[in-house]
Amino acid sequence: MSAFHDLIVIGGGHNGLVTAAYAARAGLKVLVLERREVLGGACVTEEVWPGYKVSTAAYVNSLLRPEIIRDLELHRHGFEMLPRSPSSFTPFPDGRSLMLGPDKAMTRREISRFSVKDAEALPRYEAMLERVADFLEPTLIMTPPNPWSLRPGNLVQLLKLGLAFVKLGTDGQKAVEILTGAATPILDRWFESEQLKVTLATDAIIGAMASPSMPGTAYVLFHHVMGECNGVRGVWGYVRGGMGGISNAIAAAARERGVEIRTNSAVARILVKNGTAQGVALADGTEFRASRVASGVDANVTFLKLMGNGDLPGEFVDAVRHIDYASASCKINVALSELPDFTAVPGTAPGPQHRGTIHISPTMEYIERAYDDAKYGRPSEHPIIEATIPSVLDDTLAPPGRYVMSMFTQYFPYRLAPGLSLEQEKEKYADRCFALMNQFAPNFTRSVLARQILSPVDLEERFGLTGGNIMQGVMSLSSLSFMRPVPGYADYRTPVRGLYLCGAATHPGGGVMGACGYNAAREIVRDSRA
Ligand SMILES: Cc1cc2nc3c(=O)[nH]c(=O)nc-3n(C[C@H](O)[C@H](O)[C@H](O)COP(=O)(O)OP(=O)(O)OC[C@H]3O[C@@H](n4cnc5c(N)ncnc54)[C@H](O)[C@@H]3O)c2cc1C
C-alpha cells in the first residue's frame, strides 16, 4: 500500500489533469493514475511512425477554456496555438471550391462566387450564434442547477438562468431550436447555396451517429462554434506539437503544484466501504487509499466496470446502462510524402487550401445517404471526410518535406451488420476514403506512406471510450446539462460519498474544453473544506 492522498484521479485525460491541477492548487495532495503509457486520453500526440507525431484522436482546438489557460499558466508550460487562415477549404466535383476563414473580406468574396445573398447572410448568422453563445457560454463553467431540488441555492441559480434567457428576447426561440432541433432546417432558412450549407453542416455531425436532418444535430453544430483561438471566437486552431501539447502543459502545471502522476497504472477497482470511496486498486493488486476519488473515465466504465454490483443503487445503475454511446466516427491518420494537389486549387507547395480543415462532402443529400448506410450497420459507401494537415503550419510534426494528415471520417458504425468483418471493413473503408480524396487531389493515394485506421471499436480499446463515442456519451439535449451523465447527478458527485466524475461524461460534455475537470475540482475542493 502506498501513501495516503486527499484525492486520486482515475485517468490522465486532459479533464482529469485539470481536476488534479486545481485540487492541488487548493492544497490537496493528489495522485493521478493513467492506464496508458502516455497522458492526455483523447487529447494526445503519439509518434505513430518514427519521426511522425500524430494527434491520434482530437485534432483541432478552440474549446479549451480561457480561465484554465490563464490560471494554470499553460503558455509558460509550452502550450501554443497556431491559428488557421483560411480555416476551411471545400473542393467540389465541378472543379470549384469554397474557402472560409477569419478573414471576413476573403470569406465574403468566396461565398459570393456561389451566392451574394449568402455572403450577406453569413455575418448575421454568426452574430445570432454569438448572441446565443453569450447566453450559453457562462453555463459551461457552472455546476448545472438541479431542477428537482428545492434548495435555495438551486432556485436562485435557476432564476438567474431564466432571467438570462428572458434577456435573449426573440433569440430565445432560436436558442431553443439550437438546443433541440436539426441542423438542416436552420441552414436552409439562412442560406441558399448547397456549397456553403454542406461546409457548415459537417460540424453538425462530428462524432454523432446522426445526419444533419435529425434533431439534436443543431446543438452539435453550435457546440463547435462556442470556443475561441487566442481570444477570437469560433476560430479553431492547431496546437504546436499536436493536441498532446495541451495535456502535457496541464500535466506540467499539475506537477508544479505537487501532483504525482503515474502512467501504465490501470485502475481495476474503486474501493468502496459503507457507501464511501476509500481509494482504488490496480490490476496487480496495488492499493492506493484516499479520502476522495474522481474518475475522468466515462460513466459506463466507472460505474459498471470499476465498481461492484452492491456499491450503487439499482436505479442509478439502470440510468447508467441507458446512456447513449452510439458512434460512427472513424479516425484515419496518414503520413504523406507530398501535399494533396487539388484540381480546384493546384499545387503541392503549402498553400491556403492546405492550412485549414479540408471538407469532402459534396452535397447535403450525399451526407444523408452516407448516414443511411450506417443506420443498417454498413460503413458508408461514400464517406464524409474532414481532413487536416497540421504539419503545414507546424514543422515539429514530420520530417522535412513530409506531412501528417488527420482524416476524421463518418460513418463507420460501432456495430457492424451481421457477417461483416471489422478488419476487412476497416481496410475497404479507408481505401474508399482515399479514392474519394483522390477524386479531388489526384496525387493523393500515391503520396500515402503509412496509415492508421481507428474505427469506433479501436477508439474504445485505445482510449477507453465506450462504444467509441468521442464525447463520452452523446451530446443530445436529453444528455446535457442537469441530465449529464444521468438526471440528478450532474453536480459531479455520485451516489457513493467521496466519489466524483470529472471527465467529458459530465456537464458540459465532450471536446477539449477542460470545463468538466474545472467544475469537478471546484465541487471536490468545496466538499473537502466542508
Ligand atoms: C477521434 C476523436 C476526435 C476528436 N476530435 C476532437 C477535436 O478535434 N477537438 C476537440 O475539442 N475534441 C475532439 N474530440 C473530443 C475530445 O477529444 C474528448 O471529448 C476529450 O479529449 C475528453 O477528455 P477527457 O479528459 O474527459 O476524457 P479522456 O480523454 O477520455 O480521458 C480518460 C482517460 O482515462 C484513462 N483511463 C481509462 N480507463 C482507465 C483506468 N481503468 N485506469 C486509469 N486510467 C484509465 C484513459 O486512458 C484516458 O487517458 C475527439 C475525440 C476523438 C476520440
The ligand as an ORCA input file, in Angstrom:
! r2SCAN-3c Opt
* xyz 0 1
  C     -11.237     10.590    -32.741
  C     -11.588     11.785    -31.885
  C     -11.522     13.061    -32.425
  C     -11.846     14.171    -31.659
  N     -11.663     15.423    -32.173
  C     -11.773     16.495    -31.350
  C     -11.281     17.757    -31.767
  O     -10.701     17.905    -32.837
  N     -11.414     18.805    -30.900
  C     -11.996     18.670    -29.674
  O     -12.107     19.667    -28.936
  N     -12.426     17.460    -29.239
  C     -12.293     16.372    -30.038
  N     -12.638     15.132    -29.584
  C     -13.266     15.000    -28.268
  C     -12.251     15.171    -27.145
  O     -11.006     14.662    -27.538
  C     -12.705     14.461    -25.878
  O     -14.047     14.805    -25.585
  C     -11.827     14.848    -24.698
  O     -10.463     14.689    -25.024
  C     -12.202     14.025    -23.481
  O     -11.297     14.296    -22.447
  P     -11.453     13.650    -21.004
  O     -10.257     14.035    -20.236
  O     -12.785     13.983    -20.458
  O     -11.509     12.089    -21.247
  P     -10.489     11.083    -21.989
  O      -9.652     11.820    -22.942
  O     -11.376     10.001    -22.496
  O      -9.590     10.586    -20.802
  C      -9.875      9.499    -19.997
  C      -8.541      8.894    -19.576
  O      -8.779      7.799    -18.693
  C      -7.856      6.767    -18.986
  N      -8.398      5.517    -18.460
  C      -9.403      4.764    -18.959
  N      -9.617      3.710    -18.157
  C      -8.736      3.802    -17.137
  C      -8.461      3.001    -15.991
  N      -9.141      1.881    -15.743
  N      -7.461      3.381    -15.141
  C      -6.745      4.505    -15.379
  N      -6.965      5.297    -16.456
  C      -7.956      4.948    -17.313
  C      -7.773      6.811    -20.493
  O      -6.620      6.148    -20.974
  C      -7.737      8.324    -20.735
  O      -6.427      8.816    -20.659
  C     -12.287     13.995    -30.325
  C     -12.309     12.718    -29.760
  C     -11.961     11.614    -30.525
  C     -11.953     10.246    -29.899
*
